[in-house]
């Protein structure tokens, strides 16, 4: 394996090993009335991105949003909250505005840099 490929793989492993970020979803309270938390990483694999882009290029924007949510939404242990079998339910039975808002908030949160990241630490 080339040195640059090894460095590229190590960089991606580091991104995947970074602490999870989360957003709170007050519209989906838990059993105790507290907002649900959706954890996520700022990165997606190329395979996940390819699926989203393919759906987008086919003008299946709603399906692209749901595919993004399925790929990014994790629990506190980094395990996916949703699976492909949930796609139809997410498309038909979940507030589309809220799905869009969740993804927007994930993107905003992912773009915020910590002080350590800004300083290069």
N, C-alpha and C positions, 0 to 999 in steps of 0.2 A: 504494500500500500504506500502511496506517495505521502511524503511529509505533509503536504498541504491538505490532502484528504483526511489524514489523521487529525490535523488541527481543526478542520471544519467539523468533523464528527465530535471532537472534544468540546468545541464551542457549543454545538447543539445539545450535547449531553448536559453541559453546564446550565443552559437555558431551561432545560426540562427539570433540572434538579433545584432550580431557584425556588424560594418560598412561593406558595400559591397566593395569589391575590383573591379578594372576594368582594362581592357587592351584596347588599341586603335588599330583599324583595318584600316590601311591606304588604303588597297585595296578596302574597301567599304566606300568611302567618302559620307558624307551627302550632302544635297542640296547646302550647302555653301562651299563644297570642304574640309570640316574638316573630319578627321578620325572618323569613327563610334566608339562608345564605347560599349563594352560588359561588363556588370557587372556580378559578380558571388560571391558565397560563397565557402569557401574551403570544406564544408561538403556536402554530399549527404545523403539522407535517405537510410536505408537498402533496401527498396523496389526499389529505383532507382538503387542502386548498384547491386541488384539481376538481374534486367533486363539486365544491361550491362554485368555482368559476364555470364549470360545464353547465350547471343548472342556470346560472346567471346568463350565460351566452345563449341558452335556449329560451330566454325570457321567462323562466320559472323562478321569479324573484322570491315568492313566498317559500318555495321549496329550498332555495339557496339560503334564506335566513334560518329556516329550521335545521338544515344541514350544519350550518355554522353553530347554532345552539347545541345540537347533539355533539358536535366535535369538541366544543369548548367547556360546556357546563360540567363541573366536577363536584364531588362531595369533599369534605374536609380531609379525606385520605387520598385525594387525587384520583378517585375512581369515577367513571362517567355516571352522571345522574340519569341521562336518557340514552336509549339505544335506538337502533334503526327501526325496531318494531313499534316505537312510539311516534314515528314520523306522521302517520295519518292522524292520530289523535292530536298531536301538536298543531297540525295544519287546520283541523276542523273544530277543535274543542278548546283552544287556548287563545286568549286575547292577542291578536296580531300586533296591536299597538304596544302591548307590554313586551312581547318578544323583541320587537324592534328597539324598544327602550333598554331592555336588558343588554342587548348586543352593543348599543351605543355606549352605555355606561361601562361595559367591559373594555371597549376600545379606548375610552377616555382614561380609565384607570390604568390600562396597560401603557398608555403614552406618558403618564406622569412618572418622572424620574425621581428616585430617592436622592437624598443629599450625597450618599455614598456613590451612587451611579454617576451623579454630576461630577463628583471629584475624582472619578475613575478608580475607586476602591472596590 
